[in-house]
Amino acid sequence: AIPLSLPTKRKCVFKLHQTTSTMPDITDYKLNKIFTTPPPEINQEEQALLNQVKAVRTTPRDARFPAFNQAGHCWNRYNEWLVCVKQTKDDEGCKNLRYMALSVCPSLWTEKWDEERGEGIYPGVKA
């Protein structure tokens, strides 16, 4: 019989080298990597528009819809908005729910559903 031997385990040891130099600010590093020239000065109107664009957010993650396909999430958000409108009778108070539905749903779907609601043939929540 041939004796079988298992390979011995080897330990890998890594040593971290410390440097005494200071790290640059990560924001400056990223901007310098993207832009080769300094960004142009912008006026107050352009700054307000930039701030508005930066503030745009999509609907938060919903644990009930973990899949990549967000069709169910879209349908649910749209109907949550309709339930809010139905219960409160206040479109302005439910504006945030409408915004979340519009941010996760394709506009083609929401336009179709809005038309169906207008015609009284929408299959979801009747507001």
OpenMM code with the backbone's topology and positions (N, CA, C; nanometers):
from openmm import Vec3, app, unit

residues = "ALA ILE PRO LEU SER LEU PRO THR LYS ARG LYS CYS VAL PHE LYS LEU HIS GLN THR THR SER THR MET PRO ASP ILE THR ASP TYR LYS LEU ASN LYS ILE PHE THR THR PRO PRO PRO GLU ILE ASN GLN GLU GLU GLN ALA LEU LEU ASN GLN VAL LYS ALA VAL ARG THR THR PRO ARG ASP ALA ARG PHE PRO ALA PHE ASN GLN ALA GLY HIS CYS TRP ASN ARG TYR ASN GLU TRP LEU VAL CYS VAL LYS GLN THR LYS ASP ASP GLU GLY CYS LYS ASN LEU ARG TYR MET ALA LEU SER VAL CYS PRO SER LEU TRP THR GLU LYS TRP ASP GLU GLU ARG GLY GLU GLY ILE TYR PRO GLY VAL LYS ALA".split()
positions = [
    Vec3(0.0826, -0.1181, 0.0000),
    Vec3(0.0000, 0.0000, 0.0000),
    Vec3(0.0871, 0.1244, 0.0000),
    Vec3(0.0388, 0.2246, -0.0690),
    Vec3(0.1120, 0.3508, -0.0767),
    Vec3(0.0595, 0.4418, 0.0335),
    Vec3(0.1477, 0.4921, 0.1205),
    Vec3(0.0991, 0.5824, 0.2268),
    Vec3(0.0553, 0.7169, 0.1680),
    Vec3(-0.0598, 0.7632, 0.2114),
    Vec3(-0.1101, 0.8932, 0.1666),
    Vec3(-0.0749, 0.9981, 0.2694),
    Vec3(-0.0267, 1.1094, 0.2239),
    Vec3(0.0033, 1.2183, 0.3176),
    Vec3(-0.0671, 1.3441, 0.2707),
    Vec3(-0.1252, 1.4126, 0.3633),
    Vec3(-0.1947, 1.5374, 0.3333),
    Vec3(-0.0960, 1.6518, 0.3343),
    Vec3(-0.1144, 1.7489, 0.2469),
    Vec3(-0.0224, 1.8631, 0.2471),
    Vec3(-0.0345, 1.9401, 0.3783),
    Vec3(0.0752, 1.9922, 0.4218),
    Vec3(0.0746, 2.0692, 0.5462),
    Vec3(0.0181, 2.2078, 0.5203),
    Vec3(-0.0432, 2.2622, 0.6228),
    Vec3(-0.0993, 2.3965, 0.6110),
    Vec3(0.0129, 2.4983, 0.6247),
    Vec3(0.0059, 2.6018, 0.5433),
    Vec3(0.1062, 2.7073, 0.5504),
    Vec3(0.0385, 2.8347, 0.5958),
    Vec3(0.1063, 2.9054, 0.6777),
    Vec3(0.0547, 3.0344, 0.7244),
    Vec3(0.1097, 3.1441, 0.6357),
    Vec3(0.0194, 3.2327, 0.5976),
    Vec3(0.0620, 3.3503, 0.5227),
    Vec3(0.0628, 3.4689, 0.6186),
    Vec3(0.1717, 3.5363, 0.6238),
    Vec3(0.1830, 3.6510, 0.7125),
    Vec3(0.2091, 3.7740, 0.6264),
    Vec3(0.1206, 3.8729, 0.6430),
    Vec3(0.1361, 3.9982, 0.5700),
    Vec3(0.1689, 4.1070, 0.6692),
    Vec3(0.2669, 4.1864, 0.6374),
    Vec3(0.3027, 4.2980, 0.7240),
    Vec3(0.2540, 4.4260, 0.6594),
    Vec3(0.1893, 4.5081, 0.7378),
    Vec3(0.1421, 4.6369, 0.6889),
    Vec3(0.2523, 4.7399, 0.7078),
    Vec3(0.2806, 4.8123, 0.6054),
    Vec3(0.3802, 4.9176, 0.6135),
    Vec3(0.3097, 5.0493, 0.6397),
    Vec3(0.3531, 5.1169, 0.7408),
    Vec3(0.2937, 5.2456, 0.7725),
    Vec3(0.3731, 5.3550, 0.7030),
    Vec3(0.2994, 5.4501, 0.6513),
    Vec3(0.3654, 5.5640, 0.5890),
    Vec3(0.3397, 5.6864, 0.6751),
    Vec3(0.4321, 5.7760, 0.6712),
    Vec3(0.4189, 5.8959, 0.7524),
    Vec3(0.3556, 6.0102, 0.6751),
    Vec3(0.3353, 5.9924, 0.5449),
    Vec3(0.2759, 6.1012, 0.4676),
    Vec3(0.1261, 6.1079, 0.4950),
    Vec3(0.0700, 6.2270, 0.4807),
    Vec3(-0.0735, 6.2428, 0.5036),
    Vec3(-0.1481, 6.2149, 0.3742),
    Vec3(-0.2667, 6.1582, 0.3890),
    Vec3(-0.3495, 6.1262, 0.2731),
    Vec3(-0.4224, 6.2512, 0.2267),
    Vec3(-0.4373, 6.2705, 0.0964),
    Vec3(-0.5121, 6.3861, 0.0470),
    Vec3(-0.6613, 6.3673, 0.0750),
    Vec3(-0.7327, 6.4759, 0.0754),
    Vec3(-0.8776, 6.4711, 0.0937),
    Vec3(-0.9380, 6.3920, -0.0215),
    Vec3(-1.0213, 6.2926, 0.0107),
    Vec3(-1.0751, 6.2030, -0.0910),
    Vec3(-1.1616, 6.2784, -0.1917),
    Vec3(-1.2350, 6.3793, -0.1462),
    Vec3(-1.3190, 6.4571, -0.2377),
    Vec3(-1.2325, 6.5297, -0.3402),
    Vec3(-1.1254, 6.5929, -0.2929),
    Vec3(-1.0346, 6.6611, -0.3848),
    Vec3(-0.9718, 6.5621, -0.4826),
    Vec3(-0.9376, 6.4451, -0.4318),
    Vec3(-0.8758, 6.3438, -0.5168),
    Vec3(-0.9704, 6.3012, -0.6280),
    Vec3(-1.0961, 6.2733, -0.5926),
    Vec3(-1.1929, 6.2302, -0.6926),
    Vec3(-1.2184, 6.3396, -0.7957),
    Vec3(-1.2347, 6.4635, -0.7488),
    Vec3(-1.2596, 6.5734, -0.8411),
    Vec3(-1.1396, 6.5980, -0.9309),
    Vec3(-1.0205, 6.5904, -0.8747),
    Vec3(-0.9006, 6.6124, -0.9551),
    Vec3(-0.8815, 6.5020, -1.0574),
    Vec3(-0.9296, 6.3831, -1.0257),
    Vec3(-0.9177, 6.2727, -1.1191),
    Vec3(-1.0145, 6.2899, -1.2360),
    Vec3(-1.1299, 6.3507, -1.2086),
    Vec3(-1.2311, 6.3698, -1.3122),
    Vec3(-1.2049, 6.4955, -1.3929),
    Vec3(-1.1813, 6.6058, -1.3239),
    Vec3(-1.1642, 6.7343, -1.3904),
    Vec3(-1.0172, 6.7716, -1.3952),
    Vec3(-0.9726, 6.8106, -1.5124),
    Vec3(-0.8338, 6.8539, -1.5242),
    Vec3(-0.8215, 7.0044, -1.5043),
    Vec3(-0.9311, 7.0754, -1.5228),
    Vec3(-0.9316, 7.2191, -1.4983),
    Vec3(-1.0280, 7.2480, -1.3837),
    Vec3(-1.0086, 7.3562, -1.3128),
    Vec3(-1.0999, 7.3865, -1.2030),
    Vec3(-1.2421, 7.4086, -1.2553),
    Vec3(-1.3439, 7.3714, -1.1771),
    Vec3(-1.4819, 7.3907, -1.2233),
    Vec3(-1.5132, 7.5392, -1.2373),
    Vec3(-1.5973, 7.5753, -1.3339),
    Vec3(-1.6293, 7.7168, -1.3539),
    Vec3(-1.7174, 7.7700, -1.2408),
    Vec3(-1.7115, 7.8989, -1.2224),
    Vec3(-1.7980, 7.9637, -1.1231),
    Vec3(-1.9416, 7.9602, -1.1746),
    Vec3(-2.0364, 7.9399, -1.0841),
    Vec3(-2.1761, 7.9376, -1.1254),
    Vec3(-2.2534, 8.0444, -1.0488),
    Vec3(-2.3576, 8.0964, -1.1127),
    Vec3(-2.4360, 8.2011, -1.0485),
    Vec3(-2.5395, 8.1395, -0.9543),
    Vec3(-2.6166, 8.2246, -0.8861),
    Vec3(-2.7119, 8.1762, -0.7864),
    Vec3(-2.8216, 8.0908, -0.8485),
    Vec3(-2.8680, 8.1284, -0.9667),
    Vec3(-2.9736, 8.0514, -1.0336),
    Vec3(-2.9245, 7.9105, -1.0679),
    Vec3(-2.8013, 7.9031, -1.1210),
    Vec3(-2.7439, 7.7735, -1.1543),
    Vec3(-2.7186, 7.6906, -1.0285),
    Vec3(-2.6767, 7.7560, -0.9202),
    Vec3(-2.6543, 7.6858, -0.7933),
    Vec3(-2.7853, 7.6302, -0.7382),
    Vec3(-2.8946, 7.7084, -0.7492),
    Vec3(-3.0251, 7.6616, -0.7027),
    Vec3(-3.0701, 7.5403, -0.7844),
    Vec3(-3.0476, 7.5438, -0.9152),
    Vec3(-3.0826, 7.4307, -1.0009),
    Vec3(-2.9975, 7.3080, -0.9662),
    Vec3(-2.8695, 7.3291, -0.9429),
    Vec3(-2.7805, 7.2207, -0.9046),
    Vec3(-2.8244, 7.1582, -0.7724),
    Vec3(-2.8613, 7.2406, -0.6750),
    Vec3(-2.9080, 7.1891, -0.5461),
    Vec3(-3.0378, 7.1101, -0.5620),
    Vec3(-3.1246, 7.1566, -0.6515),
    Vec3(-3.2508, 7.0864, -0.6771),
    Vec3(-3.2230, 6.9478, -0.7386),
    Vec3(-3.1293, 6.9409, -0.8313),
    Vec3(-3.0942, 6.8137, -0.8938),
    Vec3(-3.0312, 6.7199, -0.7911),
    Vec3(-2.9455, 6.7733, -0.7040),
    Vec3(-2.8816, 6.6913, -0.6015),
    Vec3(-2.9821, 6.6360, -0.5013),
    Vec3(-3.0933, 6.7060, -0.4814),
    Vec3(-3.1928, 6.6646, -0.3825),
    Vec3(-3.2879, 6.5568, -0.4340),
    Vec3(-3.2848, 6.5272, -0.5633),
    Vec3(-3.3760, 6.4265, -0.6199),
    Vec3(-3.3372, 6.2886, -0.5681),
    Vec3(-3.4355, 6.2180, -0.5176),
    Vec3(-3.4132, 6.0830, -0.4665),
    Vec3(-3.5197, 5.9901, -0.5234),
    Vec3(-3.4872, 5.8632, -0.5315),
    Vec3(-3.5853, 5.7647, -0.5743),
    Vec3(-3.6518, 5.7052, -0.4504),
    Vec3(-3.7476, 5.6194, -0.4708),
    Vec3(-3.8184, 5.5578, -0.3605),
    Vec3(-3.7214, 5.4735, -0.2779),
    Vec3(-3.7372, 5.4714, -0.1462),
    Vec3(-3.6456, 5.3914, -0.0648),
    Vec3(-3.6649, 5.2421, -0.0900),
    Vec3(-3.5646, 5.1651, -0.0571),
    Vec3(-3.5717, 5.0202, -0.0752),
    Vec3(-3.6838, 4.9652, 0.0109),
    Vec3(-3.7594, 4.8728, -0.0457),
    Vec3(-3.8695, 4.8092, 0.0256),
    Vec3(-3.8368, 4.6612, 0.0377),
    Vec3(-3.8235, 4.6104, 0.1602),
    Vec3(-3.7838, 4.4717, 0.1837),
    Vec3(-3.8851, 4.3722, 0.1287),
    Vec3(-4.0065, 4.4165, 0.1040),
    Vec3(-4.1071, 4.3261, 0.0474),
    Vec3(-4.0785, 4.2949, -0.0986),
    Vec3(-3.9929, 4.3727, -0.1623),
    Vec3(-3.9631, 4.3547, -0.3045),
    Vec3(-3.8122, 4.3448, -0.3255),
    Vec3(-3.7519, 4.2299, -0.2875),
    Vec3(-3.6060, 4.2176, -0.2982),
    Vec3(-3.5565, 4.1873, -0.4393),
    Vec3(-3.6452, 4.1483, -0.5289),
    Vec3(-3.6029, 4.1071, -0.6628),
    Vec3(-3.5630, 4.2263, -0.7485),
    Vec3(-3.4900, 4.1958, -0.8529),
    Vec3(-3.4482, 4.2996, -0.9470),
    Vec3(-3.5690, 4.3588, -1.0183),
    Vec3(-3.6670, 4.2744, -1.0535),
    Vec3(-3.7875, 4.3201, -1.1212),
    Vec3(-3.8732, 4.3986, -1.0223),
    Vec3(-3.8923, 4.5256, -1.0461),
    Vec3(-3.9621, 4.6134, -0.9522),
    Vec3(-4.1064, 4.6420, -0.9934),
    Vec3(-4.1647, 4.5594, -1.0804),
    Vec3(-4.3023, 4.5818, -1.1253),
    Vec3(-4.4004, 4.5763, -1.0083),
    Vec3(-4.3827, 4.4789, -0.9202),
    Vec3(-4.4700, 4.4686, -0.8032),
    Vec3(-4.4542, 4.5870, -0.7100),
    Vec3(-4.3311, 4.6314, -0.6947),
    Vec3(-4.3026, 4.7483, -0.6116),
    Vec3(-4.3726, 4.8714, -0.6683),
    Vec3(-4.3675, 4.8858, -0.7994),
    Vec3(-4.4327, 4.9976, -0.8682),
    Vec3(-4.5837, 4.9942, -0.8441),
    Vec3(-4.6452, 4.8793, -0.8681),
    Vec3(-4.7898, 4.8632, -0.8519),
    Vec3(-4.8304, 4.8970, -0.7077),
    Vec3(-4.7528, 4.8473, -0.6126),
    Vec3(-4.7841, 4.8708, -0.4718),
    Vec3(-4.7718, 5.0186, -0.4353),
    Vec3(-4.6666, 5.0850, -0.4806),
    Vec3(-4.6479, 5.2281, -0.4499),
    Vec3(-4.7618, 5.3113, -0.5090),
    Vec3(-4.8020, 5.2801, -0.6308),
    Vec3(-4.9100, 5.3548, -0.6955),
    Vec3(-5.0398, 5.3376, -0.6168),
    Vec3(-5.0680, 5.2150, -0.5756),
    Vec3(-5.1912, 5.1893, -0.5005),
    Vec3(-5.1852, 5.2445, -0.3580),
    Vec3(-5.0661, 5.2489, -0.2971),
    Vec3(-5.0521, 5.3134, -0.1662),
    Vec3(-5.0879, 5.4609, -0.1767),
    Vec3(-5.0458, 5.5243, -0.2858),
    Vec3(-5.0821, 5.6649, -0.3073),
    Vec3(-5.2335, 5.6796, -0.3201),
    Vec3(-5.2959, 5.5894, -0.3956),
    Vec3(-5.4415, 5.5961, -0.4123),
    Vec3(-5.5156, 5.5728, -0.2808),
    Vec3(-5.4665, 5.4825, -0.1966),
    Vec3(-5.5272, 5.4588, -0.0649),
    Vec3(-5.5171, 5.5854, 0.0194),
    Vec3(-5.4025, 5.6509, 0.0147),
    Vec3(-5.3844, 5.7756, 0.0902),
    Vec3(-5.4844, 5.8808, 0.0434),
    Vec3(-5.4980, 5.8984, -0.0868),
    Vec3(-5.5916, 5.9974, -0.1418),
    Vec3(-5.7346, 5.9618, -0.1018),
    Vec3(-5.7670, 5.8329, -0.1071),
    Vec3(-5.9021, 5.7875, -0.0743),
    Vec3(-5.9342, 5.8140, 0.0737),
    Vec3(-5.8376, 5.7882, 0.1613),
    Vec3(-5.8615, 5.8025, 0.3050),
    Vec3(-5.8586, 5.9476, 0.3512),
    Vec3(-5.7695, 6.0277, 0.2967),
    Vec3(-5.7525, 6.1652, 0.3449),
    Vec3(-5.8246, 6.2676, 0.2587),
    Vec3(-5.8557, 6.2336, 0.1357),
    Vec3(-5.9168, 6.3272, 0.0394),
    Vec3(-5.8302, 6.4527, 0.0214),
    Vec3(-5.6976, 6.4342, 0.0370),
    Vec3(-5.6037, 6.5465, 0.0298),
    Vec3(-5.4899, 6.5100, -0.0646),
    Vec3(-5.4961, 6.5601, -0.1880),
    Vec3(-5.3911, 6.5305, -0.2857),
    Vec3(-5.2559, 6.5864, -0.2417),
    Vec3(-5.2576, 6.7045, -0.1828),
    Vec3(-5.1325, 6.7689, -0.1407),
    Vec3(-5.0636, 6.6895, -0.0295),
    Vec3(-5.1425, 6.6346, 0.0621),
    Vec3(-5.0858, 6.5568, 0.1728),
    Vec3(-5.0262, 6.4247, 0.1285),
    Vec3(-5.0721, 6.3741, 0.0148),
    Vec3(-5.0235, 6.2459, -0.0372),
    Vec3(-4.9220, 6.2644, -0.1493),
    Vec3(-4.8750, 6.3860, -0.1668),
    Vec3(-4.7832, 6.4177, -0.2764),
    Vec3(-4.6556, 6.3337, -0.2696),
    Vec3(-4.6065, 6.3079, -0.1478),
    Vec3(-4.4837, 6.2307, -0.1323),
    Vec3(-4.5025, 6.0874, -0.1823),
    Vec3(-4.6189, 6.0274, -0.1541),
    Vec3(-4.6456, 5.8922, -0.2026),
    Vec3(-4.6567, 5.8899, -0.3552),
    Vec3(-4.7169, 5.9916, -0.4110),
    Vec3(-4.7277, 6.0020, -0.5574),
    Vec3(-4.5877, 6.0129, -0.6176),
    Vec3(-4.5026, 6.0931, -0.5558),
    Vec3(-4.3661, 6.1104, -0.6037),
    Vec3(-4.2901, 5.9777, -0.6002),
    Vec3(-4.3067, 5.9002, -0.4917),
    Vec3(-4.2378, 5.7713, -0.4820),
    Vec3(-4.2880, 5.6756, -0.5898),
    Vec3(-4.4190, 5.6771, -0.6165),
    Vec3(-4.4738, 5.5912, -0.7219),
    Vec3(-4.4162, 5.6321, -0.8576),
    Vec3(-4.4096, 5.7607, -0.8839),
    Vec3(-4.3576, 5.8081, -1.0120),
    Vec3(-4.2088, 5.7788, -1.0272),
    Vec3(-4.1361, 5.7730, -0.9157),
    Vec3(-3.9926, 5.7507, -0.9252),
    Vec3(-3.9582, 5.6045, -0.9508),
    Vec3(-4.0453, 5.5118, -0.9127),
    Vec3(-4.0138, 5.3703, -0.9332),
    Vec3(-4.0866, 5.3125, -1.0544),
    Vec3(-4.1941, 5.3767, -1.0993),
    Vec3(-4.2741, 5.3254, -1.2118),
    Vec3(-4.2347, 5.3914, -1.3436),
    Vec3(-4.2402, 5.3161, -1.4519),
    Vec3(-4.2226, 5.3779, -1.5830),
    Vec3(-4.3368, 5.4769, -1.6092),
    Vec3(-4.3059, 5.5895, -1.6692),
    Vec3(-4.4082, 5.6921, -1.6923),
    Vec3(-4.5202, 5.6403, -1.7823),
    Vec3(-4.4884, 5.5490, -1.8715),
    Vec3(-4.5902, 5.4911, -1.9585),
    Vec3(-4.6994, 5.4221, -1.8753),
    Vec3(-4.6588, 5.3518, -1.7696),
    Vec3(-4.7547, 5.2819, -1.6842),
    Vec3(-4.8407, 5.3800, -1.6060),
    Vec3(-4.7759, 5.4791, -1.5424),
    Vec3(-4.8532, 5.5719, -1.4588),
    Vec3(-4.9488, 5.6547, -1.5436),
    Vec3(-4.9069, 5.6929, -1.6640),
    Vec3(-4.9977, 5.7670, -1.7523),
    Vec3(-5.1173, 5.6805, -1.7911),
    Vec3(-5.0914, 5.5531, -1.8206),
    Vec3(-5.1991, 5.4603, -1.8563),
    Vec3(-5.2944, 5.4431, -1.7379),
    Vec3(-5.2392, 5.4254, -1.6178),
    Vec3(-5.3233, 5.4059, -1.4995),
    Vec3(-5.4038, 5.5319, -1.4677),
    Vec3(-5.3422, 5.6486, -1.4870),
    Vec3(-5.4157, 5.7740, -1.4647),
    Vec3(-5.5338, 5.7851, -1.5608),
    Vec3(-5.5105, 5.7483, -1.6887),
    Vec3(-5.6187, 5.7503, -1.7866),
    Vec3(-5.7283, 5.6500, -1.7494),
    Vec3(-5.6887, 5.5301, -1.7074),
    Vec3(-5.7859, 5.4280, -1.6678),
    Vec3(-5.8677, 5.4737, -1.5476),
    Vec3(-5.8019, 5.5413, -1.4547),
    Vec3(-5.8750, 5.5935, -1.3382),
    Vec3(-5.9783, 5.6963, -1.3836),
    Vec3(-5.9411, 5.7799, -1.4788),
    Vec3(-6.0311, 5.8800, -1.5311),
    Vec3(-6.1516, 5.8185, -1.6011),
    Vec3(-6.1293, 5.7049, -1.6675),
    Vec3(-6.2363, 5.6355, -1.7381),
    Vec3(-6.3141, 5.5402, -1.6477),
    Vec3(-6.2655, 5.5203, -1.5244),
    Vec3(-6.3336, 5.4302, -1.4294),
    Vec3(-6.3062, 5.2823, -1.4538),
    Vec3(-6.2009, 5.2492, -1.5267),
    Vec3(-6.1723, 5.1085, -1.5547),
    Vec3(-6.0407, 5.0619, -1.4926),
    Vec3(-5.9839, 5.1387, -1.4011),
    Vec3(-5.8570, 5.1019, -1.3368),
    Vec3(-5.8795, 4.9797, -1.2470),
    Vec3(-5.7970, 4.8744, -1.2605),
    Vec3(-5.8208, 4.7514, -1.1851),
    Vec3(-5.7741, 4.7578, -1.0386),
    Vec3(-5.7033, 4.8610, -0.9994),
    Vec3(-5.6522, 4.8699, -0.8631),
    Vec3(-5.7477, 4.9395, -0.7693),
    Vec3(-5.6932, 5.0097, -0.6715),
    Vec3(-5.7712, 5.0801, -0.5697),
    Vec3(-5.8533, 5.1902, -0.6352),
    Vec3(-5.9799, 5.1974, -0.6000),
    Vec3(-6.0683, 5.3032, -0.6521),
    Vec3(-6.0599, 5.4220, -0.5565),
    Vec3(-6.0072, 5.5312, -0.6059),
    Vec3(-5.9904, 5.6495, -0.5196),
    Vec3(-6.1120, 5.7398, -0.5246),
] * unit.nanometer
topology = app.Topology()
chain = topology.addChain("A")
for resn in residues:
    res = topology.addResidue(resn, chain)
    for name in ("N", "CA", "C"):
        topology.addAtom(name, app.Element.getBySymbol(name[0]), res)
